[in-house]
Amino acid sequence: MHLGDIYYSGTGKECEDNFLRPVTRELRTKRPTLVYTLSGNHDMYCGGVGYYDLLPKLNEDSLRQRASFFCLRSTDERWQFLAMDTGLHDDNPRSIADALTHLEDDELDWHCQRIEEFGGRTILMSHHQPFSAFSAIGAKPAQGKRKASNPHLMRAFERMNRDGRVAAWFWGHEHSLGIYKPFSGIKVGRCIGHGAVPVSVLDDIYKPLDDLEQTPAIIEGTRLQTRGGVFAHGYAVIDVGVGSCRARYLQVTDAGTEEVFSEEIS
């Protein structure tokens, strides 16, 4: 599952060259692999033309991704992954620091229906972050300090989690790995954007913003290493079990692929 952003503007050629071909080469040479992708802000910079044309090319027949948001469920009906479209309302590269994205009302209704009808646990997936210690969300207020969270996405979360069925939320957008301690009602909040365009070591991606009302904290010992002047790339693997899921967060260093952190999500 790809959490969005096909650089730079999600054009048809970029979706073909920077996503479909690499995915086919790396993931489908030996065996068929299902691939699903979310909409990020970069996918919308050209109006989403390349992104929406890409979706029917990813998987076949009944397994095809039919929209920019979707639901995947385990065969034993114990776990579901709800992937949300937070990219639709972040389509202007000039306002990247001020964008305060949100879900369409009918999409939020759809996600709530999936939770209400499902007897198991839910994991949320999105491109944009519900909160951050390191990246500003929305315009700076005229007075007072910034909030660390996106109020629109947090209201959506509160509605979806009324019965406490949401076990975790994974997102991208920031090009880093952020293993957060519980914050604002989200017990397991994870930024897994460290598979994106590399970030120079000159950028201190783990320096918290100094004007937040309340600063989310990450778990000690979970920062990415650096490699060749940039922060390490990586990805996350979630193994779905019966009573819990096992999540592993990986990075690629000069020594090979290393585990940064692992946990049980229940």
DAPELIN-V457704 format. One record per helix or strand. SS is the DSSP state (alpha for helix, beta for strand). FROM is the first residue (numbers start at 1). TO is the last residue. If there is no record, write none. Layout:
ss:SS from:FROM to:TO
ss:SS from:FROM to:TO
This chain:
ss:beta from:2 to:2
ss:alpha from:12 to:27
ss:beta from:37 to:37
ss:alpha from:42 to:44
ss:alpha from:49 to:58
ss:alpha from:61 to:63
ss:beta from:70 to:73
ss:beta from:79 to:83
ss:alpha from:93 to:95
ss:alpha from:105 to:117
ss:beta from:121 to:126
ss:beta from:131 to:131
ss:beta from:146 to:146
ss:beta from:149 to:149
ss:alpha from:151 to:160
ss:beta from:166 to:171
ss:beta from:177 to:180
ss:beta from:183 to:183
ss:beta from:186 to:186
ss:beta from:189 to:192
ss:beta from:200 to:200
ss:beta from:212 to:212
ss:beta from:218 to:218
ss:beta from:226 to:227
ss:beta from:230 to:231
ss:beta from:233 to:240
ss:beta from:245 to:253
ss:beta from:256 to:265
